[in-house]
């Protein structure tokens, strides 16, 4: 018998194994050793809604929105909806004063259904269709980000009233050496190279269009950026480009959208972007670049997505079996996998995993948490440290799954996508129901 079994009151004072940098701000243990988020036991959520299930802490989302607004009081903060685009999320960020950027007619429809002010919506995308452009114009979105000269022509053809636009520019900043996904380099599908013929042609199309108003430029350096200094050369290039447009076309651009890609921690000890340092870099570099080019300081727009949504979410799984291979690994197989978290297979992403339905005093052992799908690469976590007394039926939780999990989920192996459940103030409520077999069959139109 352990001390915790003899003195249950000690549970509230036990040292948690969980890294607070990875988990929602409301995470705590109850007196039974179970993990709670939003004052709701994760075990109770799993019992009610089944597993796998995505759990999202509303308080954490709102906290991160407020943090951005406090650190960047003079900038416009726009939530990158592709991270997690559901009506509740759009409502929360809008309530907290953020705009929303969307990348498709579907995401636009979700934002509008949530009551987001269309003027605070930005439409992105490198291959927007005419119907998507028309839908955005008809909805009255605040800005459309153009990605090519031909897209500018298509947009001009469907506009019947004034539409503000930005042009996406690639400043030639390579961040691959910083363990991030780079989209700011010149040779890639997004945007137009700075000071290029293609960019000049796009500016000319917009300048000559009756209903298009070019108000600024957009750039996005990539994802999971943890070094704020990377933004310095990007800002210098963008201000120089804005000055060139002023001199060539006599257009003074008033907005510079620096995109998102703000890095967060997924594993204990991971680096993450210091937002206070980023604010200092942006402010200092803007002052220097605008003074050097004698260019009026533009309004700054930031588009965090992962940094708002990821840490608010956890995914729950039930252990289905445990198998130790002689001379090899111990595999803990769970009832989800690459259909609800494709990022491990796509990006070689790494995640922490914790036992959350009870507190164990057993020593930790290294295991591979394996998914249920018929792929050898369907592994949720390799080298995860879990208690040696783990058994079938135990509940595991993976933190930092609020972004790019529900939004990238699939129905591989005809497994329905998990529900999304919000927690706040001791109440759990479903936001998205579990996808059923009947849902999958309903799309069949006959033989």
C-alpha positions as a printed NumPy array, in Angstrom:
array([[  0.   ,   0.   ,   0.   ],
       [  1.343,   3.442,  -0.957],
       [  1.301,   6.646,   1.092],
       [ -1.271,   8.072,  -1.332],
       [ -3.569,   5.137,  -0.609],
       [ -3.13 ,   5.552,   3.143],
       [ -3.422,   9.352,   3.067],
       [ -5.605,  10.377,   0.093],
       [ -5.349,  14.031,   1.126],
       [ -1.723,  14.013,  -0.093],
       [ -2.937,  13.79 ,  -3.699],
       [ -3.713,  17.49 ,  -3.856],
       [ -0.112,  18.295,  -2.914],
       [  1.617,  15.791,  -5.199],
       [  4.164,  17.068,  -7.696],
       [  2.617,  16.887, -11.151],
       [  4.569,  15.19 , -13.909],
       [  2.941,  17.383, -16.513],
       [  4.807,  20.366, -17.948],
       [  2.559,  23.43 , -17.47 ],
       [  3.96 ,  24.954, -20.67 ],
       [  2.179,  22.237, -22.669],
       [ -1.214,  22.033, -20.985],
       [ -4.231,  24.375, -20.79 ],
       [ -4.019,  26.981, -18.039],
       [ -6.881,  25.412, -16.051],
       [ -5.229,  21.963, -15.819],
       [ -5.067,  20.467, -12.331],
       [ -5.311,  17.177, -10.43 ],
       [ -8.326,  16.342,  -8.304],
       [ -8.114,  14.469,  -4.981],
       [ -8.398,  11.138,  -6.789],
       [ -5.338,  11.877,  -8.881],
       [ -7.351,  12.427, -12.056],
       [ -6.469,  15.257, -14.407],
       [ -9.094,  17.981, -14.771],
       [ -9.355,  20.804, -17.302],
       [-11.879,  23.594, -16.866],
       [-12.815,  21.921, -13.56 ],
       [-14.027,  18.85 , -15.455],
       [-12.378,  15.446, -15.055],
       [-11.006,  14.15 , -18.337],
       [-12.137,  10.682, -17.297],
       [-15.722,  11.918, -17.002],
       [-15.498,  13.422, -20.488],
       [-14.168,  10.142, -21.893],
       [-16.938,   8.184, -20.154],
       [-19.63 ,  10.494, -21.56 ],
       [-18.338,  11.173, -25.062],
       [-16.101,   8.181, -25.72 ],
       [-12.606,   8.214, -27.161],
       [-10.812,   9.549, -29.068],
       [-12.15 ,  12.988, -28.143],
       [-10.733,  16.467, -28.594],
       [-11.12 ,  18.631, -25.489],
       [-10.752,  22.435, -25.766],
       [-10.384,  24.801, -22.807],
       [-12.358,  27.956, -23.609],
       [-10.626,  29.898, -20.833],
       [ -7.22 ,  29.095, -22.319],
       [ -8.257,  30.341, -25.78 ],
       [ -9.555,  33.606, -24.354],
       [ -6.436,  34.008, -22.19 ],
       [ -4.138,  33.762, -25.205],
       [ -6.243,  36.211, -27.203],
       [ -6.006,  38.727, -24.37 ],
       [ -2.255,  38.159, -24.057],
       [ -1.75 ,  39.076, -27.723],
       [ -3.848,  42.205, -27.363],
       [ -1.929,  43.261, -24.255],
       [  1.517,  42.704, -25.777],
       [  0.608,  44.224, -29.171],
       [ -1.838,  47.011, -28.218],
       [ -1.256,  49.005, -31.417],
       [ -1.479,  46.057, -33.807],
       [ -4.464,  44.248, -35.277],
       [ -4.6  ,  40.602, -34.199],
       [ -6.308,  38.23 , -36.63 ],
       [ -6.817,  34.568, -35.715],
       [ -5.603,  32.156, -38.418],
       [ -8.718,  30.029, -38.692],
       [ -7.083,  27.068, -40.42 ],
       [ -5.671,  26.01 , -37.025],
       [ -9.163,  25.215, -35.7  ],
       [-12.13 ,  26.605, -37.587],
       [-15.406,  25.84 , -35.846],
       [-18.166,  28.26 , -34.913],
       [-17.364,  28.275, -31.198],
       [-13.71 ,  29.108, -31.82 ],
       [-14.627,  31.922, -34.206],
       [-17.051,  33.275, -31.609],
       [-14.502,  33.19 , -28.78 ],
       [-11.74 ,  34.981, -30.676],
       [-14.195,  37.523, -32.073],
       [-15.515,  38.198, -28.555],
       [-11.922,  38.916, -27.504],
       [-11.441,  41.526, -30.223],
       [ -9.61 ,  39.441, -32.828],
       [-10.361,  39.258, -36.53 ],
       [-10.422,  35.943, -38.407],
       [ -8.546,  34.877, -41.507],
       [-10.024,  32.164, -43.706],
       [ -8.648,  30.094, -46.583],
       [-11.76 ,  28.75 , -48.293],
       [-15.448,  29.329, -48.88 ],
       [-16.113,  26.741, -46.166],
       [-14.058,  28.555, -43.544],
       [-15.7  ,  31.811, -44.611],
       [-19.126,  30.249, -44.103],
       [-18.162,  29.048, -40.612],
       [-16.936,  32.516, -39.624],
       [-20.096,  34.178, -40.933],
       [-22.302,  31.586, -39.217],
       [-20.514,  32.422, -35.962],
       [-21.46 ,  36.067, -36.379],
       [-17.97 ,  37.394, -37.129],
       [-18.109,  40.914, -38.572],
       [-17.257,  40.443, -42.288],
       [-15.111,  43.587, -42.233],
       [-12.812,  41.796, -39.754],
       [-12.358,  38.758, -42.019],
       [ -9.317,  38.306, -44.299],
       [ -9.426,  35.81 , -47.177],
       [ -6.19 ,  33.924, -47.938],
       [ -5.229,  31.166, -50.357],
       [ -2.814,  30.553, -53.212],
       [ -5.457,  29.042, -55.54 ],
       [ -8.733,  30.79 , -54.791],
       [-11.51 ,  29.985, -57.264],
       [-13.74 ,  32.58 , -58.895],
       [-16.662,  31.329, -56.781],
       [-14.629,  31.776, -53.586],
       [-13.576,  35.268, -54.606],
       [-17.171,  36.133, -55.441],
       [-18.413,  34.722, -52.113],
       [-15.881,  36.837, -50.203],
       [-16.754,  39.994, -52.146],
       [-20.494,  39.433, -51.681],
       [-19.998,  38.801, -47.964],
       [-18.133,  42.112, -47.64 ],
       [-14.879,  40.75 , -46.209],
       [-12.463,  43.409, -45.054],
       [ -9.469,  42.301, -47.108],
       [ -8.533,  39.752, -49.74 ],
       [ -4.875,  38.7  , -50.019],
       [ -3.829,  38.337, -53.657],
       [ -1.325,  35.673, -54.622],
       [ -0.741,  36.196, -58.347],
       [ -1.367,  38.604, -61.253],
       [ -4.069,  36.319, -62.694],
       [ -5.882,  36.18 , -59.383],
       [ -5.927,  39.972, -59.32 ],
       [ -7.558,  39.898, -62.767],
       [-10.167,  37.354, -61.618],
       [-10.981,  39.358, -58.515],
       [-11.34 ,  42.554, -60.529],
       [-13.812,  40.774, -62.815],
       [-16.204,  39.885, -59.971],
       [-15.984,  43.122, -57.947],
       [-18.882,  45.543, -58.251],
       [-17.852,  47.743, -55.321],
       [-14.684,  48.864, -53.59 ],
       [-12.674,  45.915, -52.22 ],
       [ -9.532,  46.347, -50.124],
       [ -6.701,  43.986, -51.015],
       [ -3.21 ,  43.035, -49.88 ],
       [ -0.567,  41.34 , -51.996],
       [  1.369,  38.441, -50.525],
       [  5.123,  38.949, -50.86 ],
       [  7.928,  36.477, -50.171],
       [ 10.848,  38.434, -48.667],
       [ 13.439,  35.711, -49.246],
       [ 13.93 ,  34.701, -45.598],
       [ 14.871,  31.007, -45.17 ],
       [ 14.101,  29.693, -41.679],
       [ 14.735,  25.976, -42.29 ],
       [ 17.836,  26.051, -40.102],
       [ 15.642,  27.088, -37.191],
       [ 13.556,  23.841, -37.066],
       [ 10.597,  25.581, -38.638],
       [  8.547,  25.216, -41.814],
       [  9.633,  27.954, -44.212],
       [  7.185,  29.779, -46.492],
       [  9.129,  33.031, -46.812],
       [ 11.657,  31.767, -49.359],
       [ 11.394,  32.841, -52.99 ],
       [ 10.962,  29.48 , -54.755],
       [  7.684,  28.185, -53.308],
       [  3.988,  28.283, -54.096],
       [  2.927,  31.174, -51.841],
       [  3.05 ,  34.821, -52.839],
       [  5.329,  36.762, -55.167],
       [  9.054,  37.499, -54.713],
       [  9.902,  40.969, -53.475],
       [ 11.042,  43.382, -56.213],
       [ 10.045,  40.884, -58.91 ],
       [  8.421,  41.404, -62.286],
       [  5.476,  39.257, -61.143],
       [  4.866,  41.479, -58.15 ],
       [  5.118,  44.622, -60.26 ],
       [  2.573,  43.172, -62.685],
       [  0.164,  42.372, -59.851],
       [  0.438,  45.883, -58.426],
       [ -0.296,  47.308, -61.876],
       [ -3.397,  45.137, -62.3  ],
       [ -4.761,  46.27 , -58.938],
       [ -3.875,  49.921, -59.549],
       [ -5.76 ,  49.895, -62.844],
       [ -8.815,  47.988, -61.579],
       [-11.907,  50.102, -61.019],
       [-12.953,  48.509, -57.729],
       [ -9.725,  47.216, -56.159],
       [ -7.892,  49.244, -53.509],
       [ -4.367,  48.152, -52.637],
       [ -3.836,  49.037, -48.97 ],
       [ -0.83 ,  46.944, -47.991],
       [  1.421,  43.918, -48.275],
       [  1.362,  40.545, -46.569],
       [  4.194,  38.157, -45.767],
       [  4.412,  34.922, -43.815],
       [  7.84 ,  33.539, -42.96 ],
       [  6.713,  30.046, -42.006],
       [  5.564,  27.994, -39.04 ],
       [  6.982,  27.288, -35.6  ],
       [  9.254,  30.34 , -35.556],
       [ 10.947,  30.703, -32.182],
       [ 13.562,  33.375, -32.973],
       [ 11.999,  36.868, -33.177],
       [ 15.124,  38.189, -34.924],
       [ 13.959,  36.434, -38.099],
       [ 11.29 ,  39.097, -38.455],
       [ 13.866,  41.897, -38.618],
       [ 15.155,  41.343, -42.203],
       [ 11.6  ,  40.563, -43.335],
       [ 10.299,  43.906, -42.069],
       [ 13.24 ,  45.755, -43.635],
       [ 12.549,  44.118, -47.017],
       [  8.804,  44.739, -46.828],
       [  9.175,  48.446, -45.972],
       [ 11.676,  48.857, -48.809],
       [  9.167,  47.171, -51.148],
       [  6.365,  49.44 , -49.934],
       [  8.581,  52.452, -50.592],
       [  9.312,  51.161, -54.106],
       [  5.569,  50.876, -54.792],
       [  5.104,  54.435, -53.527],
       [  7.749,  55.752, -55.887],
       [  6.649,  53.67 , -58.881],
       [  2.856,  53.851, -58.543],
       [  2.354,  56.793, -56.189],
       [  0.415,  54.547, -53.806],
       [  1.108,  54.902, -50.076],
       [  0.421,  51.545, -48.434],
       [ -0.842,  51.773, -44.868],
       [ -0.865,  48.141, -43.734],
       [  1.83 ,  45.501, -43.249],
       [  0.588,  42.019, -42.376],
       [  3.422,  39.935, -40.9  ],
       [  1.431,  36.695, -40.807],
       [  1.804,  34.202, -37.978],
       [  3.855,  31.055, -37.479],
       [  4.6  ,  31.877, -33.844],
       [  6.286,  28.824, -32.347],
       [  5.023,  26.966, -29.294],
       [  6.37 ,  24.086, -27.193],
       [  5.1  ,  20.577, -27.946],
       [  7.533,  18.7  , -25.695],
       [  9.081,  19.596, -22.319],
       [ 12.023,  21.906, -22.876],
       [ 11.006,  22.963, -26.386],
       [ 11.76 ,  26.558, -27.335],
       [  8.827,  28.894, -28.009],
       [  8.488,  32.413, -29.348],
       [  8.83 ,  35.171, -26.751],
       [  6.028,  37.555, -27.716],
       [  7.431,  40.443, -25.68 ],
       [ 10.741,  40.199, -27.548],
       [  8.859,  39.955, -30.828],
       [  6.991,  43.168, -30.025],
       [ 10.305,  44.906, -29.342],
       [ 11.86 ,  43.62 , -32.61 ],
       [  8.851,  44.746, -34.652],
       [  8.716,  48.183, -33.06 ],
       [ 12.458,  48.834, -33.311],
       [ 12.807,  47.536, -36.877],
       [  9.774,  49.463, -38.095],
       [ 11.168,  52.704, -36.691],
       [ 14.567,  52.126, -38.323],
       [ 13.21 ,  50.97 , -41.704],
       [ 10.582,  53.697, -41.975],
       [ 13.092,  56.376, -41.025],
       [ 15.653,  55.074, -43.518],
       [ 13.085,  54.984, -46.347],
       [ 11.231,  58.094, -45.174],
       [  8.088,  55.99 , -45.277],
       [  5.075,  56.571, -42.984],
       [  4.791,  53.829, -40.4  ],
       [  2.112,  51.3  , -41.458],
       [ -0.362,  49.527, -39.213],
       [  0.858,  46.053, -38.27 ],
       [ -1.328,  42.959, -38.527],
       [ -0.403,  39.634, -36.895],
       [ -2.088,  36.31 , -37.623],
       [ -1.484,  33.763, -34.823],
       [ -3.342,  30.475, -35.191],
       [ -1.449,  27.638, -33.531],
       [ -0.311,  30.018, -30.766],
       [ -3.974,  30.699, -29.892],
       [ -5.477,  27.233, -30.304],
       [ -2.857,  24.523, -29.775],
       [ -2.288,  24.623, -26.025],
       [ -6.007,  24.912, -25.332],
       [ -6.594,  21.413, -26.694],
       [ -5.887,  17.866, -25.561],
       [ -6.85 ,  14.562, -27.184],
       [ -8.101,  11.625, -25.111],
       [ -7.396,   7.975, -25.972],
       [ -8.172,   4.635, -24.304],
       [ -5.44 ,   2.021, -24.066],
       [ -6.551,  -1.03 , -26.071],
       [ -3.575,  -3.339, -25.552],
       [  0.025,  -3.371, -24.4  ],
       [  2.561,  -5.528, -26.228],
       [  6.242,  -5.956, -25.396],
       [  8.504,  -7.299, -28.141],
       [ 11.45 ,  -9.422, -26.981],
       [ 14.555,  -7.358, -27.609],
       [ 12.4  ,  -4.54 , -28.963],
       [  9.948,  -1.884, -27.917],
       [  6.858,  -1.919, -25.757],
       [  3.835,  -0.813, -27.78 ],
       [  0.834,   0.809, -26.13 ],
       [ -1.942,   0.727, -28.719],
       [ -4.81 ,   3.192, -28.419],
       [ -8.142,   3.718, -30.177],
       [ -7.058,   6.668, -32.326],
       [ -4.068,   7.668, -34.38 ],
       [ -3.195,   9.226, -37.702],
       [ -6.827,   9.895, -38.627],
       [ -7.164,  12.308, -35.705],
       [ -3.507,  13.396, -35.543],
       [ -1.823,  13.282, -38.971],
       [  0.973,  15.668, -37.955],
       [  3.243,  12.88 , -36.657],
       [  3.25 ,  11.179, -40.057],
       [  3.255,  14.392, -42.11 ],
       [  5.797,  16.475, -40.215],
       [  7.56 ,  14.044, -37.855],
       [  5.994,  16.001, -35.008],
       [  6.581,  14.966, -31.396],
       [  4.057,  14.938, -28.564],
       [  3.971,  14.402, -24.84 ],
       [  1.574,  11.777, -23.438],
       [  0.226,  11.439, -19.892],
       [ -1.876,   8.992, -17.9  ],
       [ -4.853,  11.075, -16.748],
       [ -7.49 ,   8.814, -15.122],
       [ -5.42 ,   8.027, -12.012],
       [ -2.161,   8.839, -10.285],
       [  0.438,   6.094, -10.471],
       [  3.465,   5.743,  -8.195],
       [  5.005,   3.1  , -10.457],
       [  8.346,   3.84 , -12.111],
       [  8.242,   5.237, -15.616],
       [  9.159,   3.171, -18.66 ],
       [  9.728,   4.145, -22.275],
       [  7.002,   2.997, -24.643],
       [  5.727,   3.708, -28.13 ],
       [  2.13 ,   4.898, -28.151],
       [  0.806,   3.392, -31.374],
       [ -2.308,   4.257, -33.329],
       [ -5.017,   1.892, -34.508],
       [ -4.593,   2.314, -38.258],
       [ -3.126,  -0.128, -40.752],
       [  0.098,   1.815, -41.273],
       [  3.457,   1.067, -39.67 ],
       [  4.032,   4.811, -39.329],
       [  0.87 ,   5.332, -37.299],
       [  2.618,   6.225, -34.041],
       [  1.472,   8.995, -31.717],
       [  4.584,   9.131, -29.539],
       [  7.896,   7.243, -29.62 ],
       [  9.879,   7.064, -26.389],
       [  6.986,   8.267, -24.253],
       [  7.558,   7.791, -20.52 ],
       [  4.494,   6.229, -18.924],
       [  3.98 ,   4.305, -15.648],
       [  5.027,   0.657, -15.696],
       [  1.646,  -0.369, -14.252],
       [ -0.248,   1.004, -17.269],
       [ -3.05 ,  -1.349, -18.272],
       [ -5.842,  -1.765, -20.808],
       [ -8.656,   0.705, -20.262],
       [ -6.399,   3.44 , -18.87 ],
       [ -6.994,   6.92 , -20.25 ],
       [ -4.167,   8.8  , -21.956],
       [ -4.126,  12.452, -22.979],
       [ -1.939,  14.191, -25.558],
       [ -1.551,  17.96 , -25.006],
       [ -1.067,  20.721, -27.589],
       [ -3.603,  19.225, -29.982],
       [ -5.955,  22.189, -30.312],
       [ -4.447,  23.257, -33.651],
       [ -4.259,  21.287, -36.895],
       [ -5.873,  18.163, -35.458],
       [ -9.628,  18.51 , -35.876],
       [ -8.968,  20.664, -38.941],
       [ -6.709,  18.032, -40.574],
       [ -8.537,  14.907, -39.392],
       [ -9.566,  12.287, -41.942],
       [-11.766,   9.203, -42.181],
       [ -8.922,   6.821, -42.985],
       [ -9.952,   3.163, -42.534],
       [-13.536,   4.545, -42.471],
       [-13.039,   5.647, -38.874],
       [-15.264,   8.597, -37.99 ],
       [-13.66 ,  11.817, -36.822],
       [-13.726,  12.517, -33.063],
       [-16.026,  14.978, -31.327],
       [-14.869,  18.345, -30.032],
       [-15.876,  19.08 , -26.44 ],
       [-15.429,  22.456, -24.742],
       [-14.839,  22.837, -21.015],
       [-15.372,  25.896, -18.838],
       [-16.286,  26.392, -15.193],
       [-17.029,  22.757, -14.435],
       [-19.22 ,  22.243, -17.499],
       [-18.396,  20.178, -20.586],
       [-20.411,  20.792, -23.721],
       [-20.121,  19.279, -27.196],
       [-19.175,  21.595, -30.044],
       [-18.782,  18.993, -32.798],
       [-20.4  ,  15.546, -32.499],
       [-18.59 ,  12.321, -33.302],
       [-18.795,  11.293, -36.951],
       [-20.715,   8.034, -37.194],
       [-20.68 ,   5.149, -39.644],
       [-24.076,   6.369, -40.852],
       [-22.465,   9.741, -41.631],
       [-19.877,   7.981, -43.781],
       [-22.485,   5.874, -45.567],
       [-24.715,   8.913, -46.163],
       [-22.228,  10.233, -48.711],
       [-22.588,   7.099, -50.83 ],
       [-24.884,   7.83 , -53.788],
       [-25.543,   4.306, -54.961],
       [-24.007,   1.485, -56.956]])
